Amino acid sequence: MAHSNPLNGKLVVLMGGSGFIGNYVAQALLERGARVRIASRNPERAHKLKPLANLGQLQLVRCNVSNQASVAKVIEGADAVINLVGVFSGDIKQIMGESPGWMAEAAAATGASAFVHVSAIARDPEGVSGYAQAKLLGEERVMGAFPKATILRPSIVFGEDDNFLNMFAGLISMMPVIPVFGPDAELQPVYVDDVAEAIARTAAHPDKFGGKLFELGGPDVLTMMDINERVADAERRKRMFIPMPDAASAAFAMMPLTPMSRDQWYLLKSGNTVGDDTAGFKQLGIDPKPLSLFLERWMVRYRKHGRFENRLSA
């Protein structure tokens, strides 16, 4: 498999590759025989990948994406560059807007054949989300510097070790009454392995996918209320869910130390589903998996008696 793959033996630089999605992308690239350089503020977080790589196949380097020289240095010699950097705090315009342009410039200068920029579905009809504006600027900067780049916009990405499902699961396991923010907001949760596969495929085939934009959503459109109820069912817990009015949700998002920022609230309210006429998984030849395929198994650890729940209830 590796020998017939265009990425076999090629150097792929994974910008921001030590996080949740990066862990899966790195594995998809290593399986294809690529040499992977993970560039991150905290590269030590990717140490767990070392046993999955052959000798010399994985390199971990520190990078400050707010420093153009640091960005250029880690991209030097790359055959392909993948940008996964995303934040909700700090200088988001720099980190997700201007810095991706520097990455694309460095990739073009070093002769890379592929650049994959992982953006996000960030609908912002009222033009109030700094996050959405930064993401859009990043896409523009990337295409300006590397016209054959591929832009991927995933919906909410889920996985066994994500911060999304596990946040709800933790709250539901502890609280009998749960407030639901944006209860009618529609999301299209997408499995992290499917996103990683899309990234690896587009990096391997810039001839087919370069210069194009894809929105990645799972097969099901779910509301926030649906997701909360499904998690509770999988945990075997009876919970009361209270839909929160927009005004209360917005006020909560403005408060310090809350798990949801103002930007996240605006984006949630606007929905997170793929566009009707936008290319997606189908055009990449990937059949995305639904949340229902995994939820029952993943929520076992949040049940009152864990994996013994079924026996005790019987």
ABEGO torsion letter per residue (X at the ends): XAAABAABGBBBBBBGAABAAAAAAAAAAAAAGBBBBBBBABAAAAAAAAAABBBGABBBBBBBAABAAAAAAAABGBABBBBABBBABEBAAAAAAAAAAAAAAAAAAAGBABBBBBBBBBBBAAGABAAAAAAAAAAAAAAAABAABBBBBBBBBBBAABAAAAAAAAAAAABABBBBBGAABBBBBBBAAAAAAAAAAAAABAAAABGBBBBBBBABBBBAAAAAAAAAAAAGBBBBBBBBBAAAAAAAAABBGBABBAAAAAAAAAEBBBBAABBBAAAAGBBBBBAAAAAAAAAAAABAAEAAAAAAAX
